[in-house]
Amino acid sequence: MRIYLIAGGSSGVAGTICYLLAAFLSLPDAAGYFVVMLWPILSMVFGYGLYRWIASERQTLFNEIGFLFLVVAFALVAAMISVQLAIHMGAQEYLASVTAGNTDLAVAIRRTVRLVDFGLDVAWDMFIGASLVCIGLAMRLHTKLGWKWGLPAVLLGAALIVLNVITFPWPPDTRGLFDIGPFIGFYILALAGFTVWCGFRMTGE
């Protein structure tokens, strides 16, 4: 079990760092795409390590469904990232010839196309929110995690779902509501770090 905690938690930390690097550094297109795509890939590894850790004490339906939703969520966010970057990198070539001299048309086309990744963004939020709720409920019975980690997951996941349903298809922060995403990111980073710490403290396997 020790290897699942260390490898899984380290992947969670590394994945979150990759997201931050891609978000705040100006990287070349190919490098930026590679780095940001490591975020969902490594996060799935973290999710599996967390799933095994919870199941090692008591397997529940919440844990199984929570991990399933997590995999779907990060697959959706990987698709969303690819769509966003493909539009950003490739649309200019097509729009230049179609909308020459018509700035208003170019802006309208770009805004309309953005609804594609807005829809994927909401789907990702719904699944990661449901995953947080389920995994949080599964954590409540775990000796190391318990409600101190489970309750924040449930509350964050439920808030994410409600906010996105209210403002669909627009992101909540574009409609005057609170963006809870950064808090979820910090929570996952802290949980991944705690997982690594517990793994190094674990003796035996």
Solvent accessible surface area in square Angstrom, and as a share of the most:
residue,aa,sasa,rsa
1,M,35,0.16
2,R,76,0.28
3,I,108,0.55
4,Y,64,0.24
5,L,0,0.00
6,I,31,0.16
7,A,46,0.36
8,G,2,0.02
9,G,0,0.00
10,S,51,0.33
11,S,15,0.10
12,G,2,0.02
13,V,43,0.24
14,A,41,0.32
15,G,0,0.00
16,T,15,0.09
17,I,81,0.41
18,C,16,0.10
19,Y,89,0.34
20,L,72,0.36
21,L,74,0.37
22,A,26,0.20
23,A,57,0.44
24,F,159,0.66
25,L,97,0.48
26,S,121,0.78
27,L,61,0.31
28,P,95,0.60
29,D,84,0.43
30,A,82,0.64
31,A,42,0.32
32,G,14,0.13
33,Y,83,0.32
34,F,129,0.54
35,V,28,0.16
36,V,17,0.10
37,M,34,0.15
38,L,46,0.23
39,W,35,0.12
40,P,1,0.01
41,I,94,0.48
42,L,40,0.20
43,S,7,0.04
44,M,55,0.24
45,V,66,0.38
46,F,9,0.04
47,G,2,0.02
48,Y,87,0.33
49,G,2,0.02
50,L,6,0.03
51,Y,41,0.16
52,R,78,0.28
53,W,7,0.03
54,I,3,0.02
55,A,27,0.21
56,S,64,0.41
57,E,81,0.36
58,R,149,0.54
59,Q,75,0.33
60,T,25,0.15
61,L,124,0.61
62,F,82,0.34
63,N,1,0.00
64,E,78,0.35
65,I,55,0.28
66,G,0,0.00
67,F,44,0.18
68,L,105,0.52
69,F,54,0.23
70,L,15,0.07
71,V,51,0.29
72,V,50,0.28
73,A,0,0.00
74,F,6,0.03
75,A,52,0.40
76,L,39,0.19
77,V,0,0.00
78,A,19,0.14
79,A,43,0.33
80,M,17,0.08
81,I,10,0.05
82,S,36,0.23
83,V,43,0.24
84,Q,58,0.26
85,L,44,0.22
86,A,63,0.49
87,I,33,0.17
88,H,127,0.57
89,M,80,0.36
90,G,28,0.26
91,A,22,0.17
92,Q,101,0.45
93,E,131,0.59
94,Y,154,0.59
95,L,18,0.09
96,A,59,0.46
97,S,90,0.58
98,V,102,0.59
99,T,11,0.06
100,A,81,0.63
101,G,91,0.87
102,N,68,0.35
103,T,102,0.59
104,D,118,0.61
105,L,73,0.36
106,A,20,0.15
107,V,58,0.33
108,A,52,0.40
109,I,51,0.26
110,R,83,0.30
111,R,177,0.65
112,T,86,0.50
113,V,51,0.29
114,R,98,0.36
115,L,69,0.34
116,V,83,0.48
117,D,0,0.00
118,F,31,0.13
119,G,28,0.27
120,L,42,0.21
121,D,32,0.17
122,V,11,0.06
123,A,32,0.25
124,W,29,0.10
125,D,19,0.10
126,M,64,0.28
127,F,71,0.30
128,I,4,0.02
129,G,0,0.00
130,A,25,0.19
131,S,1,0.01
132,L,13,0.07
133,V,34,0.20
134,C,17,0.10
135,I,12,0.06
136,G,0,0.00
137,L,43,0.21
138,A,2,0.02
139,M,1,0.00
140,R,84,0.30
141,L,70,0.35
142,H,8,0.03
143,T,111,0.64
144,K,110,0.47
145,L,0,0.00
146,G,13,0.13
147,W,119,0.42
148,K,133,0.56
149,W,41,0.15
150,G,0,0.00
151,L,85,0.42
152,P,48,0.30
153,A,1,0.00
154,V,27,0.16
155,L,106,0.53
156,L,30,0.15
157,G,0,0.00
158,A,42,0.33
159,A,35,0.27
160,L,11,0.06
161,I,44,0.22
162,V,83,0.48
163,L,31,0.16
164,N,2,0.01
165,V,89,0.51
166,I,115,0.58
167,T,11,0.06
168,F,124,0.52
169,P,44,0.28
170,W,91,0.32
171,P,20,0.13
172,P,15,0.09
173,D,80,0.41
174,T,70,0.41
175,R,119,0.43
176,G,76,0.74
177,L,70,0.35
178,F,124,0.52
179,D,67,0.35
180,I,20,0.10
181,G,32,0.31
182,P,72,0.45
183,F,109,0.45
184,I,13,0.06
185,G,28,0.27
186,F,140,0.58
187,Y,21,0.08
188,I,31,0.16
189,L,51,0.25
190,A,52,0.40
191,L,5,0.03
192,A,0,0.00
193,G,31,0.29
194,F,39,0.16
195,T,1,0.00
196,V,26,0.15
197,W,136,0.48
198,C,8,0.05
199,G,0,0.00
200,F,122,0.51
201,R,158,0.58
202,M,61,0.27
203,T,124,0.72
204,G,76,0.73
205,E,140,0.63
